[in-house]
Amino acid sequence: MMHLRQATQHDALLLAQLNRQLIIAEGSDNPMDEAQLATRMLGFLAGSYQAWLFGVADAVVGYALVDMGRDPVYLRHFMIAESYRRRGYGRQAFGLLYQQLGAIPLALDVLHTNPNGLAFWQALGFMPRSINLRMSEKTASTH
């Protein structure tokens, strides 16, 4: 049975390790190491963010980072560890989180490099709302 607990600043290193896994899984270009991610996580938790850890028995299987200061509330990170994927834990975790948050409207972004994530969120009922484009230094130098 999956359980949910709110993370604290004491969980910053664990959250950073999970965030590093998310960065890899979604194909993000974020170059931060775990120490930088932990520092960033502490900043999030000191502000309007809440972090949640998903567990099965004694194992942490994933996490979510939610910005409660936005309208609608913004789900910034959501990740189930690779060894626990394809077992229904993602759906269970999201269900617990959504219930904990009071079934409020949520927004999230999915990187274009993460088609599995897009399929997951669409299967849960999320609908595309916009396309976010970015020009990086790399692409700008070719024009």
Phi, psi and omega in degrees: 000131180280144175230164186230137171219145179286132179280157177237180178299334178293343180265008187303318181292318176299315178298321178295319178297317178293321178297320178299318177298320178296315180303316179293313184297323184268359179072030180289154177264015179294119184269003186296142174271178185297323179296317178294320179295323179294318178297317178297319180299318178299321177296317177302311185292336177281348181254227187268008184268150168239141174245144182230139177251135178258132182229152172229121188055235181263002184264137170276121184253352179175184181204167173221148175234122189237128176269105183280352183270003180252159178230110003286164176306139187250121176273097185284316180230143172207123184209136169249130182304144186307319182290351180249003182284162178066027178236006181088001181293326179299312178297316179298314182298314180296319179301315179295316180297312182299319177294317180299322181281353177092024177053045181269162175300138180232148172236153177204163175243150175232126178294146179296342178276007184234068181296330178293321177296317178300314179298319179301309183293323178293324178295335178273357176106001177287141182243144176300142180236327181205168172242123182260123181246152180217140173252123178263171176302323181298312181284330180293328184287347180270358183248000000 
